[in-house]
Amino acid sequence: GGKSLVISPPDGVGLLCSYETLTLCPAGDQRQECVDGVECSQNPFTLTMPWQLAAGHYSLAVSSNMPPESPRANYFNIVVADEAGETVDARFQIPGAPILGTDIPLDVASQPTLSWSSSDAGTSSIIRMGVDFQSPVDNVKALFFQFPKERGGPQVVSDIEVTTDVRALNRDFPLTMTQWFDDSVPTALKIFVDDPLARTELPAGLYEFTFRTTQPAQEPAANLWFLTLCRTATCALPTEEEGVAHHRPPEGDEVHVSFALPGFQLGTDASSVSRLAGASEVTTIAPGASTMSPSQFMNTKAGGFAGGFVLFLLLSLTEF
């Protein structure tokens, strides 16, 4: 069976052995505690497990550097090797997402936050989520929060029944005077900035919001939350396409940048807080015919500083 993962990114994309970010967890209905003892080496980037890889879903987060523009050959290769280094399975030429520019410096919008009141399956939970602006940010018309979901599978859904189920914790946030949020999508929440037709500036500060959700009976395989800073009040989720197995945040010209935050495990201590620096525009890659079907959730904003980005991979392995 497989004992290690060898990941070859496109030219210009650097994967880093940063144990502060590096996490490997069984995902979905077979997820337990995240794995300790994973060894990391570079050139090539290799993760060696303390156990044999079994069939199932795995989620992986790795620190990375991103180039200023998309590589000409924008492909990832992933190899599963045994203890002797022999290839057990592989998937080549996994398309990478295009690298986009943003007019919000990534060291300005940083430290997205996520905490929760309950993580028990099937219960209502108050989610606390936000972002810290180190300096004023201009031309943000909405904040879009997206909950973990798996198409045709488990998902976190809104449990907002009255207006007071959504709260802005920083009074400096310029909320609209009328309908200041939109919860029409069961797996998302959009907060509007005052006067969406004007070029509104958000002062520096930590902006957090609380809202009610219902936890699923089991975790989605792609257990990620997204926080998107929108250029327009009309930013929306992309249309689900045939073959796209997992969720994506809003995309395109309406979006400044999106942050991806790892979701919490069912039954996790409610005092836990997830903080993950680095912005992330996300693309999912449809599984192919290989027994290893990776979906990537990768940062696609132009880079230039070390370790400021996180690459997420969801691996689906069958028996070797």
Secondary structure, 3 states (H helix, E strand, C coil): CEEEEEEECCCCCEEECCCCCCEEEECHHHCCCCCCCCEEECCCEEEEEEEEECCEEEEEEEEEECCCCCCCCCEEEEEEECCCCCEEEEEEEEECCCCECCCCCCCCEEEEEEEECCCCCCCEEEEEEEEEECCCEECCCEEEEECCEECCCCECEECCCCHHHEEECCCCCCECCCCCEECCCCCEEEEEECCCCCCCEECCEEEEEEEEEECCCCCCCCCEEEEEEECCCCCCCCCCCCCCCECCCCCCCCEEEEEEEECCCCCCCCCCEEECCCCCCCCCCCCCCCCEEEEEEECCECCCCCCCEEEEEEEEECCC
